[in-house]
Amino acid sequence: MNTQLFSSYSEKLRALKNTRVDFAVQVLLGRYLEALGVNPLHTYLNTLADFPNPEVGTSETLFDETLAWVEKQRAPHYTQGISNVFSKRYSFAAEDRVKALDLIAFEKVVAEIVTSLTEKPSMDLSRRSLKSLSVEDLHGALKVHLPGVDLDKVYITGFVTHDSGERVVSSSQALVDYLLDHFSNNDIPYHCTGDHQAIYMVAFSDEERYLHPRLAPAHLNDLLIRIVPDLLV
């Protein structure tokens, strides 16, 4: 995006704390974990039920685990050998451990997120709902922060990669329709980096010449941080 929506990380964090806690946790987890290649929705903190018995008692996604500690407004203190980070739910097998993120590192990440969201001015931790919006309402909210962008030429395009390695278009929606679909389900979509999604000026295109010159999926998070506070009830 040519026009930056935030001048500093501290400004962005202050704005993020005016959104909703589930979205804020996703944004902050992405900041720490995406560079490691760890998806917090598909990576698990598994804990033994009765050490040294190898049976796993609880298995939580890293997202759910972090959100729970934020809502408690406390930092976790895990025990080595009883809990660890795994790629499979309810596994405690050595081959399923996530090498890029060990238990101590994850504990530190959670503690830093708890601090970021609960230190004054602290975030409202209630699960607020999104307003019912019309196309016109959302169009107007977006134009405030995207001056000069033709919203009729912004398409969120999804891709799937086949076993053969071929990457093909799987979906394509105009930005306004895409966001309205999520908002109607009370969902604030988080956008991670990767080749599974891109923004084009032409629907269902995968041609480089039609890539949007100002917008990329990861930039949508900043846009949502800006518009969501006014959409919550």
Residue pairs with C-beta under 8 A, 6 or more apart in sequence:
1 214
1 215
1 216
1 219
1 222
2 213
2 214
3 147
3 214
5 145
5 219
5 222
5 223
5 225
5 226
6 12
6 15
6 222
6 225
12 222
12 225
13 116
14 121
15 225
15 226
15 229
16 24
16 27
16 28
16 225
17 24
17 117
17 121
17 122
17 123
18 123
18 228
18 229
19 188
19 224
19 225
19 228
19 229
19 232
20 127
20 128
20 188
20 228
20 232
21 67
21 70
21 71
21 117
21 123
21 124
21 125
21 126
21 127
22 67
22 127
22 188
23 188
23 190
23 224
23 228
24 117
24 123
25 63
25 66
25 67
25 70
25 113
25 117
26 40
26 63
26 190
27 190
27 221
27 225
28 113
28 116
28 117
29 40
29 62
29 63
29 66
29 109
29 113
30 40
30 190
30 192
30 221
32 109
32 112
32 113
33 39
33 40
33 62
33 101
33 109
34 192
34 193
36 100
36 101
37 100
38 62
38 98
38 100
38 101
39 192
40 61
40 62
40 63
40 66
41 61
41 62
41 63
42 61
42 87
43 61
43 62
43 85
43 86
43 87
43 98
43 101
44 59
44 60
44 61
44 62
44 85
44 86
44 87
44 88
44 89
44 90
44 91
45 59
45 60
45 61
45 62
45 65
45 78
45 83
45 84
45 85
45 86
45 106
46 56
46 58
46 59
46 83
46 84
46 85
46 86
46 89
46 90
46 91
46 92
47 56
47 57
47 58
47 59
47 82
47 83
48 54
48 55
48 56
48 57
48 82
48 83
48 92
49 55
49 56
49 57
49 58
50 57
51 81
51 82
54 92
56 90
56 91
56 92
59 86
59 89
59 90
60 68
62 85
62 106
65 76
65 110
66 109
66 110
66 113
69 75
69 76
69 110
69 113
69 114
70 113
70 114
70 117
70 118
70 125
71 125
73 114
73 118
73 125
74 114
75 107
75 110
75 111
75 114
75 115
76 107
76 110
76 111
77 107
78 103
78 106
78 107
80 103
80 104
83 103
84 92
84 97
84 102
84 103
85 97
85 98
85 101
85 102
85 103
85 106
86 92
86 93
86 96
86 97
86 98
87 96
87 97
87 98
88 96
117 123
117 125
128 232
128 233
129 186
129 232
129 233
130 183
130 186
130 188
130 228
130 231
130 232
130 233
131 137
131 231
131 232
131 233
132 184
133 180
133 183
133 231
135 176
135 177
135 180
138 176
138 179
138 180
138 183
139 151
139 176
141 227
141 230
141 231
142 151
142 175
142 176
142 179
142 223
142 227
143 149
143 151
144 227
145 223
145 226
145 227
146 214
146 215
146 223
149 214
149 215
151 174
151 175
151 176
152 174
153 201
153 202
153 212
154 174
154 175
154 199
154 201
154 212
154 215
155 172
155 173
155 174
155 175
155 199
155 200
155 201
155 202
155 203
155 204
155 205
156 171
156 172
156 173
156 174
156 175
156 178
156 197
156 199
156 217
156 220
157 169
157 171
157 172
157 197
157 198
157 199
157 200
157 203
157 204
157 205
157 206
158 169
158 170
158 171
158 172
158 196
158 197
159 167
159 168
159 169
159 170
159 195
159 196
159 197
159 198
159 206
160 167
160 168
160 170
160 196
161 167
161 168
161 195
161 196
162 168
167 195
167 206
168 206
169 204
169 205
169 206
172 200
172 203
172 204
172 205
173 181
174 203
175 199
179 189
182 188
182 189
183 231
188 224
188 228
189 220
189 224
190 221
191 197
191 217
191 218
191 220
191 221
192 217
192 218
193 217
193 218
197 217
198 206
198 211
198 216
198 217
199 211
199 212
199 215
199 216
199 217
199 220
200 206
200 207
200 210
200 211
200 212
201 210
201 211
201 212
202 210
